[in-house]
Amino acid sequence: MRVLVVTAVPVERDAVTRAFGGTPEVLAVPGAELHRCGAFDVLAGGAGPAAAAAAAAFALASSASAPHPYGLVISAGIGGGFAPAAPLGSLVVASDIVAADLGAETPDGFLPVTALGFGRDRFVPPPALVREVAAATGAAPGPVLTVSTVTGTAARTAALLAAHPGALAEAMEGFGVAEAAERAGVPVLELRAVSNTVGPRDRDAWRIGDALAALTEAFGKSAPVLEGWNRHDH
């Protein structure tokens, strides 16, 4: 099975491809390039849900007429973890991919877009695949929030957890990748390595190198699971 992996930036893409060894084959797609490592095509699609959705959609469309189109799309990279559930350097695999700030602010609090009567605010990856990846990598399964603005205050952290109890991490691309995958009829997964704690912004406390190393290790351990998965529970 061919797998499309979408990261935000090249350093995340390269962390993923290091898991497979060797030198990736570089292929052009509209607006970007794919780094191919066997069954895995890894794409740095840009930061934020819009860029990620566009990049994933172009790659999926380019694959649709190929002899072996993609059977799985993964949003991957580093992200913020909600303490204490997701400490620095740990891994999170999304049980739910949630658009955390897509909706409306009201005097009574945040309303998701679904409460306004249109759209959707989450995608649910295949549960069996989430369990298998969690077992292979040691990742914690739980909701991962997609935000357009990274959290930088304690008040915003509390508001997100109040609106989305049980959330483990936040990042900026998962929901966009999931939108593209859903429209192409391909299942989606999100895998994040925690580089910082969600809360007051403190760049000195970030551990980006450790998170990238954890991302590489995660793909090394999960590759057999991802390649062998057969969509039986999708």
C-alpha positions as CSV (number, residue, x, y, z in Angstrom):
1,M,0.0,0.0,0.0
2,R,1.2,3.5,-0.8
3,V,1.2,6.0,2.0
4,L,1.2,9.8,1.7
5,V,2.7,11.6,4.6
6,V,2.1,15.4,4.9
7,T,4.3,17.6,7.2
8,A,4.3,21.3,7.5
9,V,8.0,22.1,6.9
10,P,11.0,20.4,5.3
11,V,12.7,19.6,8.7
12,E,9.7,17.5,9.6
13,R,9.7,15.8,6.2
14,D,13.3,15.0,6.5
15,A,12.8,13.6,10.0
16,V,10.2,11.2,8.6
17,T,12.3,10.1,5.6
18,R,15.3,9.4,7.8
19,A,13.3,6.5,9.3
20,F,13.5,4.6,6.1
21,G,17.3,5.1,5.3
22,G,18.9,5.8,2.0
23,T,18.3,8.8,-0.2
24,P,14.7,9.6,-1.2
25,E,13.7,9.9,-4.8
26,V,12.4,13.5,-5.3
27,L,9.3,13.9,-7.5
28,A,7.5,17.1,-8.5
29,V,3.9,17.6,-7.8
30,P,2.0,20.9,-8.3
31,G,3.4,23.5,-5.9
32,A,5.7,21.1,-4.0
33,E,7.9,18.0,-4.2
34,L,7.5,14.5,-2.9
35,H,10.3,12.6,-1.3
36,R,9.6,8.9,-2.0
37,C,11.0,6.2,0.2
38,G,9.6,2.9,-0.9
39,A,5.9,2.9,-0.2
40,F,6.0,6.3,1.5
41,D,5.7,9.6,-0.2
42,V,6.5,12.5,2.2
43,L,5.5,16.0,1.4
44,A,6.2,19.3,3.2
45,G,2.9,21.1,2.5
46,G,3.3,24.3,4.5
47,A,2.1,25.6,7.8
48,G,-1.6,25.8,8.7
49,P,-4.7,23.9,7.7
50,A,-5.3,25.7,4.4
51,A,-1.8,25.0,3.0
52,A,-1.9,21.5,4.3
53,A,-5.3,20.8,2.7
54,A,-4.2,22.2,-0.7
55,A,-0.9,20.3,-0.7
56,A,-2.6,17.0,0.3
57,A,-5.3,17.5,-2.3
58,F,-2.9,18.1,-5.1
59,A,-0.9,15.0,-4.2
60,L,-4.0,12.9,-3.9
61,A,-5.3,14.1,-7.2
62,S,-1.9,13.4,-8.9
63,S,-2.1,9.8,-7.5
64,A,-5.7,9.1,-8.4
65,S,-4.9,7.8,-11.9
66,A,-1.7,5.9,-10.9
67,P,-1.6,2.1,-10.9
68,H,-1.3,2.1,-7.1
69,P,-3.1,5.2,-5.6
70,Y,-2.6,6.1,-2.0
71,G,-4.4,3.9,0.6
72,L,-3.6,6.1,3.6
73,V,-2.8,9.7,4.3
74,I,-0.9,10.7,7.5
75,S,-0.5,14.2,8.9
76,A,2.8,14.2,10.8
77,G,5.2,16.5,12.6
78,I,5.9,18.1,15.9
79,G,3.4,19.8,18.0
80,G,2.4,21.1,21.4
81,G,1.4,18.7,24.2
82,F,-1.1,19.4,27.0
83,A,0.6,18.7,30.3
84,P,0.8,16.4,32.1
85,A,-0.8,13.9,29.6
86,A,1.7,14.5,26.7
87,P,5.1,15.4,28.0
88,L,8.0,16.7,26.0
89,G,9.5,14.1,23.6
90,S,6.4,11.9,23.8
91,L,4.3,10.7,20.9
92,V,0.6,11.2,20.3
93,V,-1.6,9.5,17.7
94,A,-5.0,11.1,17.1
95,S,-8.1,9.2,18.0
96,D,-9.9,12.3,16.8
97,I,-8.7,15.1,14.5
98,V,-10.5,18.2,15.8
99,A,-10.9,21.7,14.3
100,A,-10.5,23.4,17.7
101,D,-11.2,27.0,16.6
102,L,-13.6,26.6,13.7
103,G,-16.8,28.1,14.9
104,A,-18.0,31.2,16.7
105,E,-17.2,33.0,19.9
106,T,-20.3,33.9,21.9
107,P,-21.0,35.6,25.3
108,D,-21.5,32.1,26.6
109,G,-18.3,30.6,25.2
110,F,-17.1,28.9,22.0
111,L,-19.5,27.2,19.6
112,P,-18.1,24.7,17.1
113,V,-19.1,25.0,13.5
114,T,-21.4,22.0,13.9
115,A,-23.5,23.9,16.6
116,L,-24.0,26.6,14.0
117,G,-25.8,24.1,11.8
118,F,-23.2,23.5,9.1
119,G,-19.8,21.8,8.4
120,R,-18.0,19.4,10.6
121,D,-15.4,19.9,13.3
122,R,-13.7,16.5,13.5
123,F,-12.6,13.4,11.7
124,V,-12.1,10.0,13.3
125,P,-9.1,7.9,12.1
126,P,-9.6,4.1,11.8
127,P,-9.7,3.0,15.4
128,A,-7.9,-0.3,14.8
129,L,-5.0,1.5,13.0
130,V,-4.8,4.0,15.9
131,R,-4.5,1.1,18.3
132,E,-1.8,-0.7,16.2
133,V,0.3,2.5,15.8
134,A,0.0,3.3,19.5
135,A,1.2,-0.2,20.4
136,A,4.1,-0.1,17.9
137,T,5.4,3.3,18.9
138,G,4.3,3.8,22.5
139,A,2.2,6.8,21.4
140,A,-0.7,8.0,23.5
141,P,-4.0,7.8,21.7
142,G,-6.3,10.8,22.1
143,P,-7.8,13.9,20.4
144,V,-5.4,16.2,18.6
145,L,-6.5,19.7,18.0
146,T,-5.9,21.7,14.8
147,V,-5.6,25.4,15.5
148,S,-4.9,28.3,13.2
149,T,-3.1,30.3,16.0
150,V,-0.7,28.4,18.2
151,T,-1.6,28.7,21.9
152,G,0.6,31.0,23.9
153,T,-1.3,31.8,27.2
154,A,-2.6,29.9,30.2
155,A,-6.1,31.4,29.6
156,R,-6.2,30.0,26.0
157,T,-4.9,26.6,27.2
158,A,-7.7,26.5,29.8
159,A,-10.3,27.5,27.2
160,L,-9.2,24.8,24.7
161,L,-9.3,22.1,27.4
162,A,-12.7,23.3,28.6
163,A,-14.1,23.1,25.0
164,H,-12.2,19.8,24.2
165,P,-11.8,17.7,27.3
166,G,-9.2,15.0,27.0
167,A,-7.2,16.7,24.2
168,L,-3.6,15.6,24.2
169,A,-1.9,17.9,21.7
170,E,-2.3,20.8,19.3
171,A,-0.9,21.4,15.8
172,M,-1.8,23.4,12.8
173,E,-2.3,20.9,9.9
174,G,-4.2,17.8,10.8
175,F,-7.7,18.9,10.0
176,G,-6.7,20.3,6.7
177,V,-5.0,17.1,5.7
178,A,-8.1,15.1,6.9
179,E,-10.4,17.3,4.8
180,A,-8.4,16.5,1.6
181,A,-8.2,12.8,2.5
182,E,-12.0,12.5,3.2
183,R,-12.9,14.1,-0.2
184,A,-10.6,11.7,-1.9
185,G,-12.1,8.7,-0.1
186,V,-8.8,7.8,1.7
187,P,-8.5,7.2,5.4
188,V,-6.4,9.5,7.5
189,L,-4.1,9.3,10.5
190,E,-2.3,12.0,12.6
191,L,1.0,11.3,14.4
192,R,2.7,14.0,16.5
193,A,5.9,14.3,18.5
194,V,5.7,16.8,21.4
195,S,8.2,19.6,21.1
196,N,6.7,22.0,23.6
197,T,4.0,22.3,26.3
198,V,0.8,24.0,25.4
199,G,0.6,27.2,27.4
200,P,2.6,30.4,28.0
201,R,5.0,30.7,25.1
202,D,8.6,29.9,26.2
203,R,10.9,29.1,23.3
204,D,13.8,28.3,25.6
205,A,11.9,25.3,27.0
206,W,11.1,23.8,23.5
207,R,12.8,20.6,22.6
208,I,12.5,20.5,18.8
209,G,15.5,18.3,18.3
210,D,14.2,15.7,20.7
211,A,10.8,15.8,19.1
212,L,12.2,15.3,15.6
213,A,14.2,12.4,16.8
214,A,11.1,10.9,18.3
215,L,9.3,11.4,15.0
216,T,12.0,9.5,13.1
217,E,11.8,6.7,15.6
218,A,8.1,6.5,15.4
219,F,8.0,6.0,11.7
220,G,10.7,3.4,11.9
221,K,8.7,1.4,14.3
222,S,5.3,2.0,12.7
223,A,6.3,1.4,9.0
224,P,5.4,-2.3,9.0
225,V,2.0,-1.6,10.5
226,L,1.3,1.2,8.1
227,E,2.4,-0.7,5.0
228,G,0.5,-3.8,6.0
229,W,-2.8,-2.2,7.0
230,N,-5.7,-3.2,4.9
231,R,-8.5,-0.7,5.7
232,H,-10.6,-3.5,7.2
233,D,-12.1,-1.1,9.8
234,H,-12.5,2.0,7.7
